[in-house]
Amino acid sequence: MTCNKLLKFFLIVSVLLVFTQGLFAQKTELNLNTYTGLFSFRGNGSTSNSWITAYTPAIRSDYTINPYGKKSSFSYAFELQGQQISTRKNIRGLGIGFGALKSKVGIDTVNGGDIVYFQHAANGRTVLKNTFITLNPFVGHRYSYRRMNFDLLAGVDLAFCLKSKEVGQATTNNKEYITVENNKTKPLVDFRPRIQLKTQINKFGFLAGYSLGLTNYQVQNNLKAYSSFLRLGLSFQLK
């Protein structure tokens, strides 16, 4: 990690420490949230369909030309969230979570070769799995109706990317089976503004939210690929 990246990291942590100084007062709630949803990429560096480039077994180096998919695959996340409710029902809080978020592209072609070039139609897919540790400082307001609470929240996901990996498979029209598995270049932090609505009865809640990524995953190729995560989840109030 370079000095500039370290400086940015410690700056973010310092801001969060200042933000959370009042979190653990008497009117604090602690929630455990679980999410699933639709994670995908947008921009001219994302695609719905791509192809796999394959080489001979002696110097095999198979990879997906563009694994940044506009399609979604199964994703999940867990979050521990603390929030403080003021007497005027204003909310401020912080969540920390782990997420395994997946996008996918369809594979319609396999090409490549060592001495002799080949290209075959194919059928398959590549899934790109990104794992994150995410900090989510947020503010909001609580609305109540009878026994139900509605928390409208706005904040930022500071998603520290631990790993980005493509796993793909395709079968060509001449019945050759191709697989790929490669680690990809990853950003240090995926910066995502986030809005979320929580509906709660007693200790159980339902969550719906959206995070709009502003970090480019395709910098090395001079293209634009930004993440999007439409989430649904369940919540249980621990405290």
C-alpha positions as CSV (number, residue, x, y, z in Angstrom):
1,M,0.0,0.0,0.0
2,T,1.4,3.4,-1.0
3,C,1.9,6.3,1.3
4,N,-1.0,8.2,-0.4
5,K,-3.3,5.2,0.1
6,L,-2.3,4.9,3.8
7,L,-2.9,8.6,4.3
8,K,-6.4,8.3,2.8
9,F,-7.1,5.3,4.9
10,F,-6.1,7.0,8.2
11,L,-8.1,10.1,7.2
12,I,-11.2,8.1,6.6
13,V,-10.8,6.3,10.0
14,S,-10.2,9.6,11.8
15,V,-13.4,11.1,10.3
16,L,-15.4,8.0,11.4
17,L,-14.0,8.2,14.9
18,V,-15.1,11.8,15.3
19,F,-18.5,10.9,13.8
20,T,-19.2,8.1,16.2
21,Q,-18.2,9.8,19.5
22,G,-21.8,10.1,20.6
23,L,-23.0,6.7,19.3
24,F,-22.9,4.8,22.6
25,A,-25.2,7.0,24.7
26,Q,-28.3,5.8,26.5
27,K,-30.6,6.0,23.4
28,T,-28.5,3.8,21.3
29,E,-30.0,0.9,19.2
30,L,-27.9,-2.0,18.0
31,N,-29.1,-4.0,15.0
32,L,-27.9,-7.1,13.1
33,N,-28.8,-6.8,9.4
34,T,-28.6,-9.4,6.6
35,Y,-28.9,-8.5,2.9
36,T,-29.1,-10.0,-0.5
37,G,-29.8,-8.2,-3.8
38,L,-28.7,-7.2,-7.3
39,F,-25.1,-6.2,-7.7
40,S,-23.9,-5.2,-11.1
41,F,-21.7,-2.7,-13.1
42,R,-22.6,0.2,-15.3
43,G,-20.6,2.4,-17.7
44,N,-18.9,1.9,-21.0
45,G,-16.5,-0.6,-19.3
46,S,-19.3,-3.0,-18.3
47,T,-21.1,-5.5,-20.6
48,S,-23.8,-8.1,-20.7
49,N,-21.9,-10.5,-22.8
50,S,-18.2,-11.1,-23.3
51,W,-15.8,-13.8,-24.5
52,I,-13.0,-16.0,-23.2
53,T,-9.5,-15.9,-24.6
54,A,-7.8,-19.3,-24.3
55,Y,-4.3,-20.6,-25.1
56,T,-2.8,-24.0,-25.6
57,P,-2.2,-26.1,-22.5
58,A,1.5,-25.6,-22.6
59,I,1.2,-21.9,-21.9
60,R,-2.4,-21.7,-20.7
61,S,-3.5,-18.3,-19.6
62,D,-7.3,-18.2,-20.0
63,Y,-9.3,-15.1,-19.0
64,T,-12.5,-13.2,-19.7
65,I,-11.9,-10.2,-21.9
66,N,-14.4,-8.1,-19.8
67,P,-15.8,-9.7,-16.6
68,Y,-17.5,-6.5,-15.4
69,G,-21.1,-7.6,-15.9
70,K,-24.3,-5.6,-16.2
71,K,-26.1,-8.8,-15.0
72,S,-26.3,-9.8,-11.3
73,S,-25.5,-13.0,-9.6
74,F,-26.3,-14.1,-6.0
75,S,-24.9,-11.7,-3.5
76,Y,-25.0,-11.4,0.3
77,A,-23.9,-9.2,3.1
78,F,-24.0,-9.0,6.9
79,E,-23.9,-5.8,8.9
80,L,-23.7,-4.8,12.6
81,Q,-25.3,-1.3,12.9
82,G,-25.4,1.1,15.8
83,Q,-27.6,4.2,15.8
84,Q,-28.5,6.9,18.1
85,I,-32.1,8.3,18.2
86,S,-32.5,11.9,19.4
87,T,-35.6,13.2,21.2
88,R,-36.7,14.7,17.8
89,K,-36.3,11.3,16.2
90,N,-33.2,12.3,14.2
91,I,-30.8,9.4,13.6
92,R,-27.1,9.1,13.2
93,G,-25.2,5.9,13.2
94,L,-22.5,3.6,11.8
95,G,-22.6,0.2,10.3
96,I,-19.8,-2.2,9.7
97,G,-20.3,-5.2,7.5
98,F,-18.9,-7.9,5.3
99,G,-20.2,-8.5,1.8
100,A,-19.7,-11.0,-1.1
101,L,-21.1,-9.2,-4.1
102,K,-21.3,-10.9,-7.5
103,S,-22.0,-9.7,-11.1
104,K,-21.9,-11.9,-14.2
105,V,-21.5,-11.8,-18.0
106,G,-22.7,-14.2,-20.5
107,I,-20.0,-16.0,-22.6
108,D,-20.8,-16.3,-26.3
109,T,-17.4,-16.8,-27.9
110,V,-14.1,-18.6,-27.1
111,N,-11.0,-17.5,-29.1
112,G,-7.2,-17.6,-29.0
113,G,-4.6,-20.2,-29.8
114,D,-0.8,-20.4,-29.8
115,I,0.4,-21.0,-33.4
116,V,-3.0,-21.4,-35.0
117,Y,-5.7,-18.9,-34.2
118,F,-9.2,-20.3,-33.5
119,Q,-12.6,-18.8,-32.7
120,H,-15.7,-20.8,-31.7
121,A,-19.2,-19.9,-30.7
122,A,-19.8,-20.8,-27.0
123,N,-22.4,-20.9,-24.2
124,G,-21.4,-20.1,-20.7
125,R,-20.9,-17.3,-18.1
126,T,-18.3,-15.6,-15.9
127,V,-19.0,-14.5,-12.4
128,L,-17.0,-11.7,-10.8
129,K,-17.0,-12.0,-7.0
130,N,-15.9,-8.9,-5.0
131,T,-15.5,-9.2,-1.2
132,F,-15.6,-6.1,1.0
133,I,-15.4,-4.9,4.5
134,T,-17.8,-1.9,4.5
135,L,-18.2,1.0,6.9
136,N,-21.4,3.0,6.5
137,P,-21.8,6.3,8.4
138,F,-25.3,7.6,8.0
139,V,-27.9,10.1,9.2
140,G,-31.7,10.0,8.9
141,H,-35.1,10.4,10.6
142,R,-37.6,8.1,12.2
143,Y,-41.3,8.2,11.4
144,S,-43.8,6.3,13.5
145,Y,-47.3,5.0,12.8
146,R,-49.0,3.0,15.5
147,R,-46.6,0.1,16.3
148,M,-44.5,0.6,13.2
149,N,-41.3,2.6,12.8
150,F,-40.0,3.8,9.5
151,D,-36.3,4.9,9.4
152,L,-35.3,6.9,6.3
153,L,-31.5,6.9,6.1
154,A,-28.8,8.4,3.9
155,G,-25.1,7.8,4.1
156,V,-22.0,6.5,2.4
157,D,-20.6,3.0,1.9
158,L,-16.8,3.0,2.3
159,A,-16.3,-0.5,0.9
160,F,-12.7,-1.7,1.3
161,C,-12.2,-4.3,-1.4
162,L,-10.4,-7.4,-0.1
163,K,-10.5,-9.5,-3.2
164,S,-11.8,-9.4,-6.8
165,K,-11.9,-12.8,-8.6
166,E,-13.4,-14.0,-11.8
167,V,-14.7,-17.6,-12.2
168,G,-16.0,-18.6,-15.6
169,Q,-17.0,-21.6,-17.7
170,A,-18.1,-22.1,-21.2
171,T,-18.8,-25.0,-23.7
172,T,-17.9,-24.3,-27.3
173,N,-19.9,-25.5,-30.3
174,N,-17.4,-28.3,-30.8
175,K,-18.0,-29.5,-27.3
176,E,-14.8,-28.2,-25.7
177,Y,-15.2,-27.2,-22.1
178,I,-13.2,-24.1,-21.0
179,T,-12.8,-22.7,-17.4
180,V,-11.2,-19.6,-16.1
181,E,-10.3,-18.5,-12.6
182,N,-8.2,-15.3,-12.1
183,N,-7.7,-12.6,-9.5
184,K,-8.5,-9.1,-10.9
185,T,-7.2,-5.7,-10.2
186,K,-9.2,-4.1,-7.4
187,P,-9.7,-0.6,-6.0
188,L,-8.7,0.1,-2.5
189,V,-12.1,1.6,-1.6
190,D,-15.4,1.5,-3.5
191,F,-17.1,4.8,-2.5
192,R,-20.9,4.5,-2.7
193,P,-23.6,7.0,-1.6
194,R,-26.4,4.9,-0.1
195,I,-30.1,5.5,0.7
196,Q,-32.1,3.0,2.8
197,L,-35.5,2.6,4.2
198,K,-36.2,0.4,7.2
199,T,-39.7,-0.7,8.4
200,Q,-39.7,-2.2,11.9
201,I,-42.3,-3.8,14.1
202,N,-41.1,-4.7,17.6
203,K,-37.5,-6.0,17.1
204,F,-37.9,-7.2,13.5
205,G,-37.4,-5.1,10.4
206,F,-37.4,-5.2,6.7
207,L,-34.8,-3.2,4.7
208,A,-34.6,-1.8,1.2
209,G,-31.8,0.3,-0.1
210,Y,-29.6,1.3,-3.0
211,S,-25.9,2.1,-3.2
212,L,-24.5,4.0,-6.2
213,G,-20.7,3.3,-6.7
214,L,-18.5,6.2,-7.8
215,T,-15.2,4.3,-8.0
216,N,-14.0,3.1,-11.4
217,Y,-12.9,-0.6,-11.6
218,Q,-11.6,-0.2,-15.2
219,V,-8.9,2.5,-14.7
220,Q,-6.2,0.3,-16.2
221,N,-8.1,0.0,-19.5
222,N,-9.2,3.6,-19.7
223,L,-12.9,2.6,-19.5
224,K,-15.6,3.2,-16.9
225,A,-17.1,0.5,-14.8
226,Y,-19.0,1.6,-11.6
227,S,-20.8,-0.7,-9.2
228,S,-24.5,-0.6,-8.3
229,F,-26.1,-2.6,-5.4
230,L,-29.9,-2.8,-5.0
231,R,-30.4,-4.5,-1.7
232,L,-33.2,-6.1,0.3
233,G,-32.7,-7.4,3.8
234,L,-33.9,-8.3,7.3
235,S,-33.0,-6.7,10.6
236,F,-33.1,-7.8,14.2
237,Q,-32.7,-5.3,17.0
238,L,-30.2,-6.6,19.5
239,K,-30.5,-3.7,21.9
